[in-house]
Amino acid sequence: MTIALMWEARARAGAGAELLAWARAQQLTPPPARRETFTADPDRVLVITWWDTGDLAAPVPELPDPPPELLHRPVHRWRFRREPSPPA
């Protein structure tokens, strides 16, 4: 089973680039099968990591909370499992 972890944070006003740099610098050990980073206005950063594991609740590395001075509000986190495509 593949699970995706979504990590989303909103930076304080004007600190989006700093939050993005912080998120990109975070290393996960072991590394995920895939990792993508996105941004959106106003000053939001989204990181999605994919993990090949057999359980949605499996312990996998997650991005930590950034320094509080970078944030507008607390980080949001979600876990999703990949569902098979319906038959054609």
N, CA, C and O atoms as a CHARMM CRD file, in Angstrom:
* protein
*
  352
    1    1 MET  N      0.84100  -1.17500   0.00000 PROA 1      0.00000
    2    1 MET  CA     0.00000   0.00000   0.00000 PROA 1      0.00000
    3    1 MET  C      0.88400   1.23500   0.00000 PROA 1      0.00000
    4    1 MET  O      1.91900   1.27400   0.66500 PROA 1      0.00000
    5    2 THR  N      0.47100   2.22800  -0.74300 PROA 2      0.00000
    6    2 THR  CA     1.16700   3.50900  -0.74800 PROA 2      0.00000
    7    2 THR  C      0.34700   4.50600   0.04100 PROA 2      0.00000
    8    2 THR  O     -0.86400   4.62000  -0.15300 PROA 2      0.00000
    9    3 ILE  N      1.00700   5.22800   0.93100 PROA 3      0.00000
   10    3 ILE  CA     0.33800   6.31200   1.64100 PROA 3      0.00000
   11    3 ILE  C      1.01400   7.62300   1.28000 PROA 3      0.00000
   12    3 ILE  O      2.20400   7.67100   0.96800 PROA 3      0.00000
   13    4 ALA  N      0.22700   8.67600   1.33100 PROA 4      0.00000
   14    4 ALA  CA     0.74800  10.02000   1.08600 PROA 4      0.00000
   15    4 ALA  C      0.54300  10.83400   2.35000 PROA 4      0.00000
   16    4 ALA  O     -0.54300  10.84100   2.92900 PROA 4      0.00000
   17    5 LEU  N      1.58500  11.51200   2.77000 PROA 5      0.00000
   18    5 LEU  CA     1.49700  12.43100   3.89700 PROA 5      0.00000
   19    5 LEU  C      1.51500  13.84000   3.34700 PROA 5      0.00000
   20    5 LEU  O      2.39800  14.20600   2.57100 PROA 5      0.00000
   21    6 MET  N      0.54300  14.61900   3.74800 PROA 6      0.00000
   22    6 MET  CA     0.48200  16.02000   3.34100 PROA 6      0.00000
   23    6 MET  C      0.78400  16.87700   4.56200 PROA 6      0.00000
   24    6 MET  O      0.21000  16.68700   5.63500 PROA 6      0.00000
   25    7 TRP  N      1.68800  17.81600   4.37500 PROA 7      0.00000
   26    7 TRP  CA     2.11600  18.75300   5.41300 PROA 7      0.00000
   27    7 TRP  C      1.91500  20.13300   4.82800 PROA 7      0.00000
   28    7 TRP  O      2.48300  20.45800   3.78500 PROA 7      0.00000
   29    8 GLU  N      1.09400  20.96500   5.50200 PROA 8      0.00000
   30    8 GLU  CA     0.80400  22.29400   4.97000 PROA 8      0.00000
   31    8 GLU  C      0.95300  23.32400   6.07000 PROA 8      0.00000
   32    8 GLU  O      0.44800  23.14800   7.17900 PROA 8      0.00000
   33    9 ALA  N      1.65300  24.40100   5.74800 PROA 9      0.00000
   34    9 ALA  CA     1.86200  25.47500   6.71800 PROA 9      0.00000
   35    9 ALA  C      1.66400  26.82300   6.03900 PROA 9      0.00000
   36    9 ALA  O      1.93400  26.99300   4.85100 PROA 9      0.00000
   37   10 ARG  N      1.18700  27.76400   6.82600 PROA 10     0.00000
   38   10 ARG  CA     1.07200  29.13500   6.34300 PROA 10     0.00000
   39   10 ARG  C      2.04700  29.98700   7.13700 PROA 10     0.00000
   40   10 ARG  O      2.01600  30.02300   8.36700 PROA 10     0.00000
   41   11 ALA  N      2.90800  30.66500   6.40800 PROA 11     0.00000
   42   11 ALA  CA     3.92300  31.51000   7.04400 PROA 11     0.00000
   43   11 ALA  C      3.30100  32.82800   7.49900 PROA 11     0.00000
   44   11 ALA  O      2.25000  33.24600   7.01400 PROA 11     0.00000
   45   12 ARG  N      3.97100  33.45300   8.42800 PROA 12     0.00000
   46   12 ARG  CA     3.56200  34.81300   8.79000 PROA 12     0.00000
   47   12 ARG  C      3.72900  35.68000   7.55400 PROA 12     0.00000
   48   12 ARG  O      4.47200  35.31700   6.64300 PROA 12     0.00000
   49   13 ALA  N      3.06000  36.80300   7.51000 PROA 13     0.00000
   50   13 ALA  CA     3.07100  37.67200   6.32900 PROA 13     0.00000
   51   13 ALA  C      4.49600  37.97200   5.87800 PROA 13     0.00000
   52   13 ALA  O      5.32800  38.42300   6.66500 PROA 13     0.00000
   53   14 GLY  N      4.76100  37.71700   4.61200 PROA 14     0.00000
   54   14 GLY  CA     6.05600  38.02300   4.02300 PROA 14     0.00000
   55   14 GLY  C      7.14500  36.99700   4.26200 PROA 14     0.00000
   56   14 GLY  O      8.25800  37.16700   3.76500 PROA 14     0.00000
   57   15 ALA  N      6.86000  35.92200   5.01600 PROA 15     0.00000
   58   15 ALA  CA     7.88700  34.92900   5.33700 PROA 15     0.00000
   59   15 ALA  C      7.73800  33.64500   4.52100 PROA 15     0.00000
   60   15 ALA  O      8.30600  32.61400   4.88100 PROA 15     0.00000
   61   16 GLY  N      6.97800  33.69900   3.42500 PROA 16     0.00000
   62   16 GLY  CA     6.76300  32.50000   2.61500 PROA 16     0.00000
   63   16 GLY  C      8.04500  31.90900   2.06100 PROA 16     0.00000
   64   16 GLY  O      8.22900  30.69200   2.09700 PROA 16     0.00000
   65   17 ALA  N      8.92900  32.74300   1.55400 PROA 17     0.00000
   66   17 ALA  CA    10.19100  32.24700   0.99000 PROA 17     0.00000
   67   17 ALA  C     11.05900  31.61000   2.07500 PROA 17     0.00000
   68   17 ALA  O     11.72600  30.60500   1.83100 PROA 17     0.00000
   69   18 GLU  N     11.04900  32.18400   3.24800 PROA 18     0.00000
   70   18 GLU  CA    11.83000  31.63000   4.36000 PROA 18     0.00000
   71   18 GLU  C     11.25900  30.28600   4.80700 PROA 18     0.00000
   72   18 GLU  O     12.01400  29.35600   5.09100 PROA 18     0.00000
   73   19 LEU  N      9.92600  30.17700   4.87200 PROA 19     0.00000
   74   19 LEU  CA     9.29800  28.90600   5.23600 PROA 19     0.00000
   75   19 LEU  C      9.57700  27.85400   4.16500 PROA 19     0.00000
   76   19 LEU  O      9.84800  26.70000   4.49500 PROA 19     0.00000
   77   20 LEU  N      9.51700  28.23000   2.90000 PROA 20     0.00000
   78   20 LEU  CA     9.82600  27.30000   1.81200 PROA 20     0.00000
   79   20 LEU  C     11.26000  26.78900   1.93400 PROA 20     0.00000
   80   20 LEU  O     11.49800  25.58800   1.81300 PROA 20     0.00000
   81   21 ALA  N     12.19900  27.67100   2.16900 PROA 21     0.00000
   82   21 ALA  CA    13.60200  27.26600   2.32900 PROA 21     0.00000
   83   21 ALA  C     13.76000  26.32000   3.51700 PROA 21     0.00000
   84   21 ALA  O     14.49900  25.33800   3.43800 PROA 21     0.00000
   85   22 TRP  N     13.07100  26.61200   4.60600 PROA 22     0.00000
   86   22 TRP  CA    13.13800  25.75700   5.79400 PROA 22     0.00000
   87   22 TRP  C     12.60400  24.36300   5.46300 PROA 22     0.00000
   88   22 TRP  O     13.23300  23.36000   5.79900 PROA 22     0.00000
   89   23 ALA  N     11.44100  24.29900   4.80300 PROA 23     0.00000
   90   23 ALA  CA    10.83100  23.00700   4.47400 PROA 23     0.00000
   91   23 ALA  C     11.73300  22.19300   3.54200 PROA 23     0.00000
   92   23 ALA  O     11.89800  20.98800   3.72900 PROA 23     0.00000
   93   24 ARG  N     12.31000  22.85000   2.54900 PROA 24     0.00000
   94   24 ARG  CA    13.19300  22.14500   1.61300 PROA 24     0.00000
   95   24 ARG  C     14.43700  21.59600   2.29400 PROA 24     0.00000
   96   24 ARG  O     14.98500  20.58500   1.85400 PROA 24     0.00000
   97   25 ALA  N     14.88400  22.23700   3.34500 PROA 25     0.00000
   98   25 ALA  CA    16.10500  21.81600   4.03900 PROA 25     0.00000
   99   25 ALA  C     15.88100  20.62700   4.97600 PROA 25     0.00000
  100   25 ALA  O     16.84500  20.03100   5.45500 PROA 25     0.00000
  101   26 GLN  N     14.62500  20.27900   5.23900 PROA 26     0.00000
  102   26 GLN  CA    14.34600  19.18400   6.16600 PROA 26     0.00000
  103   26 GLN  C     14.56500  17.84400   5.49200 PROA 26     0.00000
  104   26 GLN  O     13.94600  17.54600   4.47000 PROA 26     0.00000
  105   27 GLN  N     15.43800  17.04300   6.06000 PROA 27     0.00000
  106   27 GLN  CA    15.73600  15.71400   5.53200 PROA 27     0.00000
  107   27 GLN  C     14.91300  14.68000   6.28300 PROA 27     0.00000
  108   27 GLN  O     14.74100  14.77500   7.49800 PROA 27     0.00000
  109   28 LEU  N     14.40800  13.70000   5.56100 PROA 28     0.00000
  110   28 LEU  CA    13.66000  12.60500   6.16300 PROA 28     0.00000
  111   28 LEU  C     14.47600  11.32800   6.01100 PROA 28     0.00000
  112   28 LEU  O     14.95700  11.01700   4.92200 PROA 28     0.00000
  113   29 THR  N     14.63000  10.59000   7.10900 PROA 29     0.00000
  114   29 THR  CA    15.41200   9.36100   7.10400 PROA 29     0.00000
  115   29 THR  C     14.56000   8.22900   7.65800 PROA 29     0.00000
  116   29 THR  O     14.13700   8.27700   8.81300 PROA 29     0.00000
  117   30 PRO  N     14.30600   7.21000   6.84200 PROA 30     0.00000
  118   30 PRO  CA    14.71800   7.05700   5.46200 PROA 30     0.00000
  119   30 PRO  C     13.94900   8.01100   4.55500 PROA 30     0.00000
  120   30 PRO  O     12.90100   8.52900   4.94200 PROA 30     0.00000
  121   31 PRO  N     14.46500   8.24400   3.35400 PROA 31     0.00000
  122   31 PRO  CA    13.75700   9.15300   2.45000 PROA 31     0.00000
  123   31 PRO  C     12.47500   8.51200   1.91400 PROA 31     0.00000
  124   31 PRO  O     12.38300   7.28900   1.81200 PROA 31     0.00000
  125   32 PRO  N     11.49900   9.33500   1.57700 PROA 32     0.00000
  126   32 PRO  CA    10.26300   8.80600   1.00500 PROA 32     0.00000
  127   32 PRO  C     10.48900   8.31100  -0.42200 PROA 32     0.00000
  128   32 PRO  O     11.50800   8.61900  -1.04100 PROA 32     0.00000
  129   33 ALA  N      9.53600   7.54800  -0.93400 PROA 33     0.00000
  130   33 ALA  CA     9.59800   7.10300  -2.32400 PROA 33     0.00000
  131   33 ALA  C      9.50700   8.29400  -3.27300 PROA 33     0.00000
  132   33 ALA  O     10.05800   8.27100  -4.37400 PROA 33     0.00000
  133   34 ARG  N      8.80600   9.32900  -2.82900 PROA 34     0.00000
  134   34 ARG  CA     8.62200  10.53200  -3.64500 PROA 34     0.00000
  135   34 ARG  C      8.32000  11.69500  -2.70500 PROA 34     0.00000
  136   34 ARG  O      7.72400  11.51200  -1.64300 PROA 34     0.00000
  137   35 ARG  N      8.73500  12.88000  -3.10800 PROA 35     0.00000
  138   35 ARG  CA     8.48900  14.08900  -2.31300 PROA 35     0.00000
  139   35 ARG  C      8.30500  15.25900  -3.27600 PROA 35     0.00000
  140   35 ARG  O      9.11200  15.46300  -4.18200 PROA 35     0.00000
  141   36 GLU  N      7.23600  16.02100  -3.06800 PROA 36     0.00000
  142   36 GLU  CA     6.98700  17.20500  -3.88500 PROA 36     0.00000
  143   36 GLU  C      6.62800  18.36900  -2.97200 PROA 36     0.00000
  144   36 GLU  O      6.01900  18.19200  -1.91700 PROA 36     0.00000
  145   37 THR  N      7.02100  19.56500  -3.40600 PROA 37     0.00000
  146   37 THR  CA     6.77200  20.77800  -2.63800 PROA 37     0.00000
  147   37 THR  C      6.02600  21.77200  -3.51300 PROA 37     0.00000
  148   37 THR  O      6.36000  21.96000  -4.68300 PROA 37     0.00000
  149   38 PHE  N      5.01100  22.40700  -2.93400 PROA 38     0.00000
  150   38 PHE  CA     4.17200  23.36700  -3.64300 PROA 38     0.00000
  151   38 PHE  C      4.05400  24.64000  -2.81000 PROA 38     0.00000
  152   38 PHE  O      4.25300  24.61500  -1.59500 PROA 38     0.00000
  153   39 THR  N      3.73400  25.73500  -3.45700 PROA 39     0.00000
  154   39 THR  CA     3.45100  26.98600  -2.76000 PROA 39     0.00000
  155   39 THR  C      2.14600  27.57200  -3.28700 PROA 39     0.00000
  156   39 THR  O      1.71500  27.26900  -4.40000 PROA 39     0.00000
  157   40 ALA  N      1.52800  28.41800  -2.46600 PROA 40     0.00000
  158   40 ALA  CA     0.30300  29.12200  -2.84900 PROA 40     0.00000
  159   40 ALA  C      0.23500  30.41300  -2.05600 PROA 40     0.00000
  160   40 ALA  O      0.85300  30.54500  -0.99900 PROA 40     0.00000
  161   41 ASP  N     -0.52100  31.35600  -2.57700 PROA 41     0.00000
  162   41 ASP  CA    -0.73900  32.60300  -1.84900 PROA 41     0.00000
  163   41 ASP  C     -1.80200  32.37200  -0.79400 PROA 41     0.00000
  164   41 ASP  O     -2.69600  31.56200  -1.04300 PROA 41     0.00000
  165   42 PRO  N     -1.78200  32.99400   0.32400 PROA 42     0.00000
  166   42 PRO  CA    -0.70900  33.86400   0.78100 PROA 42     0.00000
  167   42 PRO  C      0.30600  33.09800   1.62800 PROA 42     0.00000
  168   42 PRO  O     -0.03500  32.61300   2.70700 PROA 42     0.00000
  169   43 ASP  N      1.50100  32.98800   1.17100 PROA 43     0.00000
  170   43 ASP  CA     2.63200  32.44900   1.95100 PROA 43     0.00000
  171   43 ASP  C      2.38800  31.03300   2.48200 PROA 43     0.00000
  172   43 ASP  O      2.71400  30.73600   3.63200 PROA 43     0.00000
  173   44 ARG  N      1.81700  30.16200   1.64700 PROA 44     0.00000
  174   44 ARG  CA     1.56600  28.77900   2.05400 PROA 44     0.00000
  175   44 ARG  C      2.58900  27.84500   1.41500 PROA 44     0.00000
  176   44 ARG  O      3.02800  28.05600   0.28500 PROA 44     0.00000
  177   45 VAL  N      2.95600  26.80900   2.16500 PROA 45     0.00000
  178   45 VAL  CA     3.86500  25.77700   1.67400 PROA 45     0.00000
  179   45 VAL  C      3.20500  24.42500   1.92700 PROA 45     0.00000
  180   45 VAL  O      2.72000  24.15000   3.02400 PROA 45     0.00000
  181   46 LEU  N      3.19500  23.58800   0.89400 PROA 46     0.00000
  182   46 LEU  CA     2.62700  22.24500   0.98100 PROA 46     0.00000
  183   46 LEU  C      3.69800  21.25100   0.56500 PROA 46     0.00000
  184   46 LEU  O      4.32200  21.40400  -0.48600 PROA 46     0.00000
  185   47 VAL  N      3.90900  20.23200   1.39200 PROA 47     0.00000
  186   47 VAL  CA     4.85100  19.16000   1.06700 PROA 47     0.00000
  187   47 VAL  C      4.07100  17.85400   1.11000 PROA 47     0.00000
  188   47 VAL  O      3.39800  17.55100   2.09500 PROA 47     0.00000
  189   48 ILE  N      4.16900  17.08300   0.02700 PROA 48     0.00000
  190   48 ILE  CA     3.54200  15.76100  -0.02400 PROA 48     0.00000
  191   48 ILE  C      4.65100  14.73300  -0.15700 PROA 48     0.00000
  192   48 ILE  O      5.51100  14.84300  -1.03000 PROA 48     0.00000
  193   49 THR  N      4.62500  13.73600   0.71200 PROA 49     0.00000
  194   49 THR  CA     5.58100  12.63600   0.63900 PROA 49     0.00000
  195   49 THR  C      4.80700  11.34000   0.43600 PROA 49     0.00000
  196   49 THR  O      3.71500  11.16300   0.97500 PROA 49     0.00000
  197   50 TRP  N      5.39200  10.42800  -0.35600 PROA 50     0.00000
  198   50 TRP  CA     4.78100   9.14300  -0.63600 PROA 50     0.00000
  199   50 TRP  C      5.63300   8.05300   0.00500 PROA 50     0.00000
  200   50 TRP  O      6.86200   8.08400  -0.06800 PROA 50     0.00000
  201   51 TRP  N      4.96300   7.09100   0.63100 PROA 51     0.00000
  202   51 TRP  CA     5.62900   6.01000   1.34200 PROA 51     0.00000
  203   51 TRP  C      5.01700   4.68200   0.93100 PROA 51     0.00000
  204   51 TRP  O      3.79400   4.54200   0.90300 PROA 51     0.00000
  205   52 ASP  N      5.85400   3.71200   0.61300 PROA 52     0.00000
  206   52 ASP  CA     5.39000   2.36400   0.31100 PROA 52     0.00000
  207   52 ASP  C      5.40100   1.57500   1.60100 PROA 52     0.00000
  208   52 ASP  O      6.44400   1.10100   2.05200 PROA 52     0.00000
  209   53 THR  N      4.22800   1.44100   2.18700 PROA 53     0.00000
  210   53 THR  CA     4.08900   0.75600   3.46500 PROA 53     0.00000
  211   53 THR  C      2.78500  -0.02400   3.45100 PROA 53     0.00000
  212   53 THR  O      1.91600   0.22800   2.61500 PROA 53     0.00000
  213   54 GLY  N      2.64700  -0.94900   4.35000 PROA 54     0.00000
  214   54 GLY  CA     1.45000  -1.77400   4.36200 PROA 54     0.00000
  215   54 GLY  C      0.32800  -1.26100   5.23900 PROA 54     0.00000
  216   54 GLY  O     -0.69300  -1.93400   5.38200 PROA 54     0.00000
  217   55 ASP  N      0.48800  -0.07800   5.83500 PROA 55     0.00000
  218   55 ASP  CA    -0.49700   0.34800   6.81900 PROA 55     0.00000
  219   55 ASP  C     -0.56800   1.86800   6.86300 PROA 55     0.00000
  220   55 ASP  O      0.46000   2.54400   6.91200 PROA 55     0.00000
  221   56 LEU  N     -1.78500   2.40000   6.84600 PROA 56     0.00000
  222   56 LEU  CA    -1.97300   3.85700   6.90400 PROA 56     0.00000
  223   56 LEU  C     -1.39000   4.44200   8.18500 PROA 56     0.00000
  224   56 LEU  O     -0.94700   5.59100   8.19700 PROA 56     0.00000
  225   57 ALA  N     -1.38600   3.66600   9.25600 PROA 57     0.00000
  226   57 ALA  CA    -0.87900   4.15300  10.53700 PROA 57     0.00000
  227   57 ALA  C      0.59900   3.81900  10.75900 PROA 57     0.00000
  228   57 ALA  O      1.12300   4.04200  11.85100 PROA 57     0.00000
  229   58 ALA  N      1.27100   3.29100   9.74000 PROA 58     0.00000
  230   58 ALA  CA     2.68300   2.90500   9.87900 PROA 58     0.00000
  231   58 ALA  C      3.52500   4.10900  10.28100 PROA 58     0.00000
  232   58 ALA  O      3.29200   5.22300   9.81200 PROA 58     0.00000
  233   59 PRO  N      4.49600   3.88100  11.14500 PROA 59     0.00000
  234   59 PRO  CA     5.37900   4.99100  11.52200 PROA 59     0.00000
  235   59 PRO  C      6.34300   5.31500  10.38000 PROA 59     0.00000
  236   59 PRO  O      7.16200   4.48200   9.99200 PROA 59     0.00000
  237   60 VAL  N      6.23800   6.50600   9.86100 PROA 60     0.00000
  238   60 VAL  CA     7.15300   6.99600   8.83800 PROA 60     0.00000
  239   60 VAL  C      7.59100   8.39900   9.25100 PROA 60     0.00000
  240   60 VAL  O      6.86400   9.08100   9.97300 PROA 60     0.00000
  241   61 PRO  N      8.76200   8.83700   8.80500 PROA 61     0.00000
  242   61 PRO  CA     9.23000  10.17500   9.17900 PROA 61     0.00000
  243   61 PRO  C      8.28900  11.25100   8.63900 PROA 61     0.00000
  244   61 PRO  O      7.80600  11.16200   7.51000 PROA 61     0.00000
  245   62 GLU  N      8.04500  12.24700   9.44900 PROA 62     0.00000
  246   62 GLU  CA     7.22300  13.38300   9.04000 PROA 62     0.00000
  247   62 GLU  C      8.00700  14.66700   9.23600 PROA 62     0.00000
  248   62 GLU  O      8.87800  14.74800  10.10200 PROA 62     0.00000
  249   63 LEU  N      7.69600  15.66200   8.43100 PROA 63     0.00000
  250   63 LEU  CA     8.32300  16.97000   8.63300 PROA 63     0.00000
  251   63 LEU  C      7.92300  17.50300  10.00400 PROA 63     0.00000
  252   63 LEU  O      6.76300  17.38200  10.39700 PROA 63     0.00000
  253   64 PRO  N      8.85400  18.08200  10.72600 PROA 64     0.00000
  254   64 PRO  CA     8.52800  18.65400  12.03500 PROA 64     0.00000
  255   64 PRO  C      7.82200  20.00200  11.87900 PROA 64     0.00000
  256   64 PRO  O      7.64500  20.50400  10.76900 PROA 64     0.00000
  257   65 ASP  N      7.43400  20.55800  12.98700 PROA 65     0.00000
  258   65 ASP  CA     6.90300  21.92200  12.97400 PROA 65     0.00000
  259   65 ASP  C      8.06300  22.89200  12.76300 PROA 65     0.00000
  260   65 ASP  O      9.13600  22.70700  13.33700 PROA 65     0.00000
  261   66 PRO  N      7.85800  23.91600  11.95300 PROA 66     0.00000
  262   66 PRO  CA     8.89500  24.93500  11.78100 PROA 66     0.00000
  263   66 PRO  C      9.01200  25.80200  13.03600 PROA 66     0.00000
  264   66 PRO  O      8.17500  25.71100  13.93400 PROA 66     0.00000
  265   67 PRO  N     10.03500  26.62900  13.09900 PROA 67     0.00000
  266   67 PRO  CA    10.14200  27.56000  14.22700 PROA 67     0.00000
  267   67 PRO  C      8.87800  28.42500  14.29900 PROA 67     0.00000
  268   67 PRO  O      8.39400  28.89300  13.26800 PROA 67     0.00000
  269   68 PRO  N      8.35100  28.63900  15.48300 PROA 68     0.00000
  270   68 PRO  CA     7.09500  29.38500  15.63900 PROA 68     0.00000
  271   68 PRO  C      7.12100  30.77500  15.00400 PROA 68     0.00000
  272   68 PRO  O      6.09000  31.26700  14.54500 PROA 68     0.00000
  273   69 GLU  N      8.28300  31.40300  14.97600 PROA 69     0.00000
  274   69 GLU  CA     8.35000  32.76600  14.42100 PROA 69     0.00000
  275   69 GLU  C      8.11600  32.80700  12.91200 PROA 69     0.00000
  276   69 GLU  O      7.91300  33.88300  12.34800 PROA 69     0.00000
  277   70 LEU  N      8.14100  31.63500  12.24500 PROA 70     0.00000
  278   70 LEU  CA     7.86000  31.58900  10.81300 PROA 70     0.00000
  279   70 LEU  C      6.36500  31.44900  10.50800 PROA 70     0.00000
  280   70 LEU  O      5.93200  31.71500   9.38700 PROA 70     0.00000
  281   71 LEU  N      5.58500  31.03400  11.49900 PROA 71     0.00000
  282   71 LEU  CA     4.21300  30.62000  11.23900 PROA 71     0.00000
  283   71 LEU  C      3.14300  31.66800  11.51400 PROA 71     0.00000
  284   71 LEU  O      3.24400  32.47700  12.43700 PROA 71     0.00000
  285   72 HSD  N      2.11200  31.61700  10.67400 PROA 72     0.00000
  286   72 HSD  CA     0.89600  32.40000  10.87300 PROA 72     0.00000
  287   72 HSD  C     -0.09700  31.61000  11.73700 PROA 72     0.00000
  288   72 HSD  O     -0.85300  32.18500  12.51900 PROA 72     0.00000
  289   73 ARG  N     -0.07600  30.28400  11.57600 PROA 73     0.00000
  290   73 ARG  CA    -0.95500  29.37500  12.31600 PROA 73     0.00000
  291   73 ARG  C     -0.28700  28.00600  12.39100 PROA 73     0.00000
  292   73 ARG  O      0.70000  27.77000  11.69400 PROA 73     0.00000
  293   74 PRO  N     -0.80400  27.09800  13.22000 PROA 74     0.00000
  294   74 PRO  CA    -0.18400  25.77300  13.32600 PROA 74     0.00000
  295   74 PRO  C     -0.19600  25.01000  12.00500 PROA 74     0.00000
  296   74 PRO  O     -1.02800  25.26400  11.13400 PROA 74     0.00000
  297   75 VAL  N      0.73200  24.07900  11.87200 PROA 75     0.00000
  298   75 VAL  CA     0.85500  23.20700  10.70200 PROA 75     0.00000
  299   75 VAL  C     -0.34800  22.26900  10.64400 PROA 75     0.00000
  300   75 VAL  O     -0.84800  21.82500  11.67800 PROA 75     0.00000
  301   76 HSD  N     -0.80800  21.97300   9.43000 PROA 76     0.00000
  302   76 HSD  CA    -1.85000  20.96400   9.20900 PROA 76     0.00000
  303   76 HSD  C     -1.19900  19.74100   8.59600 PROA 76     0.00000
  304   76 HSD  O     -0.31800  19.85300   7.74400 PROA 76     0.00000
  305   77 ARG  N     -1.64200  18.56700   9.03700 PROA 77     0.00000
  306   77 ARG  CA    -1.11400  17.30200   8.51300 PROA 77     0.00000
  307   77 ARG  C     -2.26300  16.35500   8.22500 PROA 77     0.00000
  308   77 ARG  O     -3.23800  16.29500   8.97400 PROA 77     0.00000
  309   78 TRP  N     -2.13700  15.60300   7.11200 PROA 78     0.00000
  310   78 TRP  CA    -3.11900  14.58200   6.77300 PROA 78     0.00000
  311   78 TRP  C     -2.39200  13.37500   6.21200 PROA 78     0.00000
  312   78 TRP  O     -1.31800  13.50100   5.62300 PROA 78     0.00000
  313   79 ARG  N     -2.98900  12.19400   6.39800 PROA 79     0.00000
  314   79 ARG  CA    -2.49800  10.94400   5.80400 PROA 79     0.00000
  315   79 ARG  C     -3.58200  10.40000   4.88300 PROA 79     0.00000
  316   79 ARG  O     -4.76200  10.38600   5.23200 PROA 79     0.00000
  317   80 PHE  N     -3.16300   9.95600   3.70700 PROA 80     0.00000
  318   80 PHE  CA    -4.07400   9.36700   2.73900 PROA 80     0.00000
  319   80 PHE  C     -3.50600   8.03800   2.26300 PROA 80     0.00000
  320   80 PHE  O     -2.28900   7.85500   2.22400 PROA 80     0.00000
  321   81 ARG  N     -4.37700   7.12200   1.90500 PROA 81     0.00000
  322   81 ARG  CA    -3.93700   5.87000   1.29200 PROA 81     0.00000
  323   81 ARG  C     -4.37200   5.87800  -0.16400 PROA 81     0.00000
  324   81 ARG  O     -5.43200   6.41000  -0.49400 PROA 81     0.00000
  325   82 ARG  N     -3.57000   5.29900  -1.02700 PROA 82     0.00000
  326   82 ARG  CA    -3.91900   5.19400  -2.44600 PROA 82     0.00000
  327   82 ARG  C     -4.98400   4.11900  -2.59700 PROA 82     0.00000
  328   82 ARG  O     -4.86700   3.01500  -2.06400 PROA 82     0.00000
  329   83 GLU  N     -6.01400   4.47000  -3.33000 PROA 83     0.00000
  330   83 GLU  CA    -7.09200   3.52300  -3.62500 PROA 83     0.00000
  331   83 GLU  C     -6.93600   3.05900  -5.05600 PROA 83     0.00000
  332   83 GLU  O     -6.58200   3.84700  -5.93300 PROA 83     0.00000
  333   84 PRO  N     -7.19800   1.78300  -5.30000 PROA 84     0.00000
  334   84 PRO  CA    -7.08700   1.28700  -6.68100 PROA 84     0.00000
  335   84 PRO  C     -8.12800   1.96000  -7.56900 PROA 84     0.00000
  336   84 PRO  O     -9.20600   2.33800  -7.10800 PROA 84     0.00000
  337   85 SER  N     -7.79300   2.10000  -8.83100 PROA 85     0.00000
  338   85 SER  CA    -8.73800   2.65900  -9.79400 PROA 85     0.00000
  339   85 SER  C     -9.87000   1.67400 -10.00800 PROA 85     0.00000
  340   85 SER  O     -9.65500   0.46200  -9.98000 PROA 85     0.00000
  341   86 PRO  N    -11.07800   2.18500 -10.22300 PROA 86     0.00000
  342   86 PRO  CA   -12.18500   1.25900 -10.48100 PROA 86     0.00000
  343   86 PRO  C    -11.98800   0.56200 -11.81900 PROA 86     0.00000
  344   86 PRO  O    -11.32900   1.10100 -12.70800 PROA 86     0.00000
  345   87 PRO  N    -12.55400  -0.62900 -11.97000 PROA 87     0.00000
  346   87 PRO  CA   -12.41100  -1.32800 -13.25900 PROA 87     0.00000
  347   87 PRO  C    -13.03200  -0.51500 -14.38400 PROA 87     0.00000
  348   87 PRO  O    -14.01600   0.19800 -14.18900 PROA 87     0.00000
  349   88 ALA  N    -12.44400  -0.63500 -15.54700 PROA 88     0.00000
  350   88 ALA  CA   -12.94700   0.11000 -16.71400 PROA 88     0.00000
  351   88 ALA  C    -14.18600  -0.52300 -17.28900 PROA 88     0.00000
  352   88 ALA  O    -14.73600  -0.02400 -18.27100 PROA 88     0.00000
